[in-house]
Amino acid sequence: MARIVMKFGGTSVADLDRIHNVARHVKREVDAGHDVAVVVSAMSGKTNELVGWVKGMPKATGANSPFFDAREYDAIVASGEQITSGLLAIALQSMGVHARSWQGWQIPIRTDNAHGAARIEEIDGSFLIKRFGEGQVAVVAGFQGLSPDNRISTLGRGGSDTSAVAIAAAVKADRCDIYTDVDGVYTTDPRIEPKARRLSKISFEEMLEMASLGAKVLQVRSVELAMVHGVRTFVRSSFEDPDAPGMCDAINPPGTLICNEDEIVEQQVVTGIAYAKDEAQISLRRLADRPGVSAGIFGPLADAGINVDMIVQNISEDGSRTDMTFTVPSADVGRALAVLETVRDTVGFDAVQHDDGMSKVSVIGIGMRSHAGVAATAFKALAEKAINIRAITTSEIKISILIDGPYTELAVRTLHSVYGLDKH
């Protein structure tokens, strides 16, 4: 018998038929004798609809916030998960499963006061452990908690994944199963490279890099939380037959296990290739090379909520001037350029240039720590395909390369092949 937290995303609960299918997955684990808690997202598209309703309302007189009153925003958008949790509890009850829906504030999942993007501060697992003792499946609304002002708070993007991992840590679950519309984590996007393979295991660190560099399977915050608390996390498909052989394996069910590095016996040099499109490159020409210049540029950009990624600096031969190049999401180019104009006189640069439509392709693998020549292999392979590299950043377990957007798919397929990831 195991203690399991099962999380189902929006596509998994998109309509009543899919909610009944989810109930079959849950019943399978209950029938196997496991203690089960379930975390659900809103039905697919529902949160966007609710956000749209909020945006369609008139602002209060004198209001400057783009989110209107953040507390009321949270009260509205959190309702999607409340509906799903109730519907799933009813579906389970119809199958003879003792189930009850619970909202984040009833557990309670305590958060900070940052409405719309709150962070979890504490979960007392005793409430859910008591439900296990009563033989109850607790169906918990994800994405939400209780703020210090005693209001509903929402956790922002990826909040339901984060809720599930946090609950798994609080109840000391044996594993946290994240059900989605794919059956695991792949070596790259199968839509680009049909030879992509599903990984049986991937380390927390690698998954963190994959998620932050473009892979859409899991959100970064949930992976960070799982790594900190050592929560063994499985990525599984809710669209597989709930009663198929092996689906109820208590230790290693089908899917991809995200775990500590020491659980992976045979480590690949490269585990996967991730990519992110719609990057933009901004270059500042002939900056004065003096202390405080970088802070004068990136401080105001951070204050404006603009995420800067790759940064490259080139110093002139006499050391008096420098060129600085960095990337931002394409959607933020206009705002970034406006911010830079406000600091032009204080920072001191001659010109600003920018290019849209860039892509960032990343090679990821914990095996890089102990193998030389990984970067050289990538550079040579891309050169042979006449793909120009605009910028490079590296860490201990990843290499990110900025290229022109039209070459994205060719670059992904080329790197996937050159590292042997298409070989079974």
GISUL-V535885 format. One record per helix or strand of 3 or more residues. SS is the DSSP state (A for helix, B for strand). FROM is the first residue (numbers start at 1). LEN is the number of residues. If there is no record, write none. Layout:
[[SS/FROM/LEN] [SS/FROM/LEN]]
//
This chain:
[[B/3/6] [A/10/4] [A/16/16] [B/35/6] [A/46/10] [A/70/8] [A/79/16] [B/99/4] [A/104/4] [B/109/3] [B/120/4] [A/126/8] [B/137/5] [B/144/3] [B/152/3] [A/159/12] [B/175/6] [B/201/3] [A/204/9] [A/220/10] [B/233/5] [B/256/4] [A/261/3] [B/272/17] [A/293/11] [B/308/8] [B/321/9] [A/330/18] [B/351/14] [A/366/5] [A/374/11] [B/391/4] [B/398/7] [A/405/14]]
//
